């Protein structure tokens, strides 16, 4: 009896049991759903970042193109020391491109893309800081003024190209602005020239805008006082929300230095 009293019942331990197949499948489905949502968020973030980066480059290209064109065109006709030099001697006749002494600007018109070209020239002396279309300046030791001829055009790949001539020596073309992610950056370049058709009036005011061929036909290259530049860029974000247009035009009117504020 005493031995039986000392015996205590041994508690039964519950059996260990794992996940059922259904529970495992439900867990996997939830994990896949959460992982898919995470990947979607990551993909959207990458796309937004890429779009913002492309737009920033696109805007930089717009500013760079207009800055380059504006800075060089404004300097058309510049020559050093005007108390000693005059335009006709500083900028003499230069073949068919500049058939008139003192002529500082010329261009070509083409109806088809990439459309027009523009060429400007000016004279500089050593270390005067006047910048040409490649971003360089006159660092030579040549005593006479150095004449720069800057020709802007758009090549077949949609790049803004400068061809620089220094004292008659033509340098290889330089690509100034190219496209984004391998796409053509610029579709076309259209240029109109603000002309004072009646310089005898003495106002110096622009009274008409002409294409390059019209300026040539009316013999008005010496009367160009401003240049209206219209650059049409290819939109790298076309087709995305808020970016419907495939091209984006950008326009600026640039005063020519040797005519600005001067009565002709």
Protein Blocks (a to p, Z undefined) as FASTA:
>chain_A
ZZmmmpccdddddddddddfklmmmmmmmmmmmmmmmmmmmmmmmmmmmmmmmmmmmmmm
mmmmmmmmmmmmmmgoiaehkllmcfklmmccehjllmcghiabdcdddfbaghiadddd
ddddehklpacfkopacfbfbfbacdddddddddfkopacddddeehiacddddfbdcee
hiafbfbdcddddddfblmnonopafbdcdfklmmmnopmlmccbdcdddddddfkgoia
hilbfbdcdddddddfklgopaZZ
